[in-house]
Amino acid sequence: MELHDHGLASDLEMMRQQAAERRQVLRWLLAGAATLPLMSCGGGSDASGAAAGSAAAGVTTPSTGACTVIPEETGGPYPADGTNTYGGSIINVLNQSGVVRSDIRASFNGATGVAAGVPLTIKLQLLDASGSCASLAGYAVYVWHCDRDGLYSLYSSGVTAQNYLRGVQETDSAGNLSFTTIFPGCYAGRMPHVHVEVYPSLAKAASASNRIKTSQFTFPMATLNEAYTASGYTASVRNLAQISYASDNVFSDGTSLQMATVTGNATDGYVVTLVIAVNG
């Protein structure tokens, strides 16, 4: 299996051209916005308000001017970021053409598999903990997670020829980005989770040596119990019953900064939001 291609370089050239056009449009919009009265963001802790805010503009930035850096966590044995090997070969999707994408359900760069499962939208916002929690624009995030059977593409038996459920996105001017994926399953010994690597720019996301944060986030137990009633998640029900946040080797020290906010249901799908603070 060929794991190397033009990678981010070819993707970046196209994106630079698009970015130049977007910047020009943004200048026009900002010029017009300067003459309009400012509107404050609504607050509140109810789920419906959070969902409405997320759908409109991503995650809402805290107004306190203080935020805590998300804990550093292991990338685990299946990162596919060039830091480990499988079958004697280095596995690295970060240098594959097409890895910069928002919909990560399908494999890419020649692989054709598509991960099935409950639809999931992941909305993240990056903040600078060392800079009064300012939004971090132009940063990049690489996410990866297992499929509904608890298998990791490129590593697990049966899906080594696939590279789905992996992708990179760049934050917008407000530090927001999103991914379209499926709800991950629960495999034996771990609470369900999504892996995250943060990079200072899209260009630097081509090499794991440039990452400034590696972490994971998880989901509320009520969401997990509901999601796993869906077709295809039978094994997850059994595995979840044998693990807890307290016994998990990552989340046992607390989940306050790694617990995503969730809206939706197992029929229509879920939207999860999380603010991630790093030292930018």
C-alpha positions in Angstrom: 0.0 0.0 0.0 1.5 3.3 -1.1 1.3 5.8 1.8 3.1 8.8 0.2 1.9 11.4 -2.3 2.1 15.1 -2.9 0.5 15.6 0.5 -0.3 19.0 1.9 1.9 20.9 -0.6 -0.6 20.3 -3.5 -3.6 21.0 -1.3 -2.0 24.2 0.0 -1.4 25.7 -3.4 -5.1 25.5 -4.3 -6.1 26.7 -0.8 -3.8 29.7 -1.0 -5.6 30.8 -4.2 -9.0 30.4 -2.6 -7.8 32.1 0.6 -6.7 35.2 -1.4 -10.2 35.5 -2.9 -11.8 35.0 0.5 -9.6 37.7 2.1 -10.7 40.2 -0.6 -14.4 39.4 0.1 -13.8 39.6 3.8 -12.2 43.1 3.4 -15.4 44.3 1.7 -17.6 42.7 4.4 -15.6 44.2 7.2 -15.7 47.6 5.6 -19.5 47.4 5.5 -19.7 45.9 9.0 -17.7 48.8 10.5 -20.7 51.1 10.0 -23.1 48.7 11.7 -23.9 48.6 15.5 -22.2 45.7 17.3 -24.4 42.9 18.7 -23.4 40.9 21.8 -23.4 37.1 21.8 -26.2 35.5 23.8 -25.3 33.3 26.8 -27.0 30.5 28.6 -26.3 26.9 29.5 -29.3 25.2 28.0 -28.7 22.7 25.2 -31.0 24.4 22.7 -29.1 27.7 23.0 -25.8 25.9 22.6 -27.0 24.1 19.5 -28.2 27.4 17.9 -25.0 29.1 18.6 -22.9 26.3 17.2 -24.9 26.0 14.1 -24.5 29.7 13.4 -20.9 30.4 14.1 -19.2 27.4 15.8 -18.2 27.4 19.4 -18.8 30.5 21.6 -15.6 32.1 22.9 -15.5 32.5 26.7 -15.8 36.2 27.8 -13.7 35.8 31.0 -10.3 36.3 29.4 -9.0 33.3 31.1 -9.0 29.7 30.0 -7.1 26.5 30.9 -4.9 24.5 28.5 -6.4 21.2 27.6 -4.3 18.3 29.1 -1.6 16.7 27.1 -2.5 13.1 26.3 -1.0 10.2 24.5 -1.6 9.9 20.8 -2.1 6.2 21.3 -0.8 3.4 19.0 -2.8 4.4 15.9 -1.9 8.0 15.0 -0.8 7.5 11.4 1.1 10.8 11.7 4.5 9.4 10.9 5.5 8.8 14.5 5.2 5.0 14.5 5.2 2.0 12.2 2.9 -0.9 11.2 4.2 -3.9 9.5 7.7 -2.4 9.4 6.6 0.7 7.5 6.0 4.2 8.7 2.4 5.2 8.4 1.7 8.9 7.7 -1.5 10.4 6.3 -0.3 13.9 6.9 1.7 13.9 3.7 -1.1 12.4 1.6 -3.0 14.4 -0.9 -6.6 15.0 0.2 -6.0 14.8 3.9 -7.1 18.4 4.3 -10.9 17.9 4.4 -13.9 18.4 6.5 -15.8 15.2 5.8 -13.7 12.3 7.0 -16.1 9.4 6.6 -14.6 8.2 3.4 -11.1 7.0 2.7 -9.1 9.1 0.2 -6.0 9.1 -2.0 -7.0 5.9 -3.8 -8.7 4.0 -0.9 -12.5 3.7 -1.4 -14.0 2.5 1.9 -16.6 4.6 3.8 -17.2 4.3 7.5 -20.8 3.6 8.5 -22.4 4.8 11.7 -24.5 7.5 13.4 -23.7 10.9 11.8 -21.5 13.1 14.0 -20.4 16.7 13.4 -17.4 17.9 15.5 -17.1 21.6 16.1 -13.9 22.8 17.7 -12.6 26.3 18.6 -8.9 27.0 19.4 -8.1 29.7 21.9 -4.7 31.1 23.0 -4.4 30.5 26.8 -1.3 32.6 26.9 -3.0 35.5 25.1 -6.2 36.3 27.0 -8.0 33.4 25.3 -7.9 35.1 21.9 -9.1 33.0 19.0 -6.3 31.2 17.1 -6.9 31.8 13.4 -4.9 29.9 10.8 -4.0 27.0 13.1 -4.6 23.4 12.0 -6.1 20.4 13.8 -5.7 16.7 12.8 -8.3 14.4 14.2 -8.7 10.7 14.1 -10.8 8.0 15.8 -12.0 4.4 15.5 -15.0 3.3 13.5 -18.2 1.9 15.0 -16.6 -1.5 15.4 -13.8 0.0 17.4 -11.3 -0.4 14.6 -8.6 2.1 13.5 -8.0 2.5 9.7 -4.5 1.6 8.6 -3.8 -0.5 11.7 -6.7 -2.8 12.7 -7.2 -6.1 11.0 -9.8 -5.8 8.2 -9.3 -2.0 7.7 -5.6 -1.7 7.0 -6.3 -0.7 3.4 -8.5 2.2 4.5 -7.6 5.6 5.9 -11.0 6.9 6.8 -11.9 8.8 10.0 -8.7 10.9 9.7 -8.5 14.5 8.4 -7.0 17.9 8.9 -8.7 21.3 9.0 -7.6 24.9 9.3 -9.2 27.3 11.8 -11.1 30.3 10.5 -10.7 33.9 11.7 -12.6 33.0 14.9 -10.6 29.9 15.6 -13.4 27.6 14.5 -13.3 24.4 12.4 -15.6 21.4 11.9 -15.5 17.8 10.8 -18.3 15.6 9.5 -17.8 12.0 10.7 -19.5 9.1 12.5 -20.0 8.4 16.2 -17.0 6.3 17.3 -17.6 2.9 18.9 -16.3 1.8 22.3 -13.6 -0.9 22.2 -12.5 -2.9 25.1 -10.5 -1.0 27.7 -11.1 2.6 26.7 -13.9 5.1 27.0 -15.0 6.3 23.6 -12.9 9.2 22.5 -11.5 11.3 19.6 -7.8 12.1 19.2 -6.7 15.7 18.4 -3.3 17.1 17.4 -2.9 20.9 17.1 -0.5 22.6 14.7 0.5 26.3 14.5 -0.3 26.4 10.7 -1.7 24.2 8.0 1.7 24.0 6.3 3.3 22.7 9.5 0.7 20.1 9.9 2.6 18.1 7.3 4.9 16.9 10.0 4.1 15.6 13.5 7.3 17.1 14.8 5.5 20.5 14.6 2.5 19.6 16.8 2.1 21.9 19.8 -0.6 19.8 21.6 -1.8 16.2 21.5 -5.0 15.4 23.4 -8.3 13.5 23.4 -11.9 14.3 24.1 -14.9 12.2 25.1 -18.7 12.3 25.4 -21.3 12.4 28.2 -22.4 9.0 29.4 -26.1 9.7 28.6 -25.0 10.4 24.9 -23.0 7.2 24.8 -25.9 5.1 26.1 -28.2 6.6 23.6 -25.9 6.5 20.6 -25.1 2.8 21.1 -28.8 1.9 20.7 -28.3 2.5 17.0 -27.6 -0.4 14.6 -24.1 -1.6 14.4 -23.0 -0.6 17.9 -23.8 -3.9 19.8 -20.2 -4.5 20.8 -20.0 -1.0 22.1 -22.8 -1.6 24.6 -20.9 -4.5 26.0 -17.5 -2.8 26.1 -18.9 0.4 27.6 -20.5 -1.6 30.5 -16.9 -2.7 31.5 -15.2 0.7 31.6 -15.8 4.2 33.2 -14.2 7.6 33.1 -12.6 6.8 36.5 -11.0 3.6 35.3 -10.0 4.9 31.9 -6.2 5.4 31.5 -6.7 8.9 30.0 -9.8 10.4 31.6 -9.3 9.0 35.2 -7.7 12.3 36.3 -10.8 14.3 35.2 -12.8 15.2 32.1 -13.7 18.9 32.7 -11.6 20.2 29.8 -12.2 17.2 27.6 -15.9 16.6 27.8 -17.7 17.7 24.7 -21.1 19.4 24.7 -23.6 17.3 22.7 -26.9 18.0 20.9 -28.9 15.7 18.7 -30.0 12.1 18.9 -29.1 8.6 17.6 -31.6 8.8 14.7 -30.7 12.2 13.2 -27.1 12.3 14.4 -25.2 14.4 16.9 -23.3 17.7 17.0 -20.5 18.0 19.5 -18.7 21.2 20.4 -15.5 21.8 22.4 -13.3 24.8 23.1 -9.6 23.8 23.1 -7.2 26.1 24.7 -3.5 25.8 23.9 -0.5 28.1 24.5 -0.3 29.7 21.1 
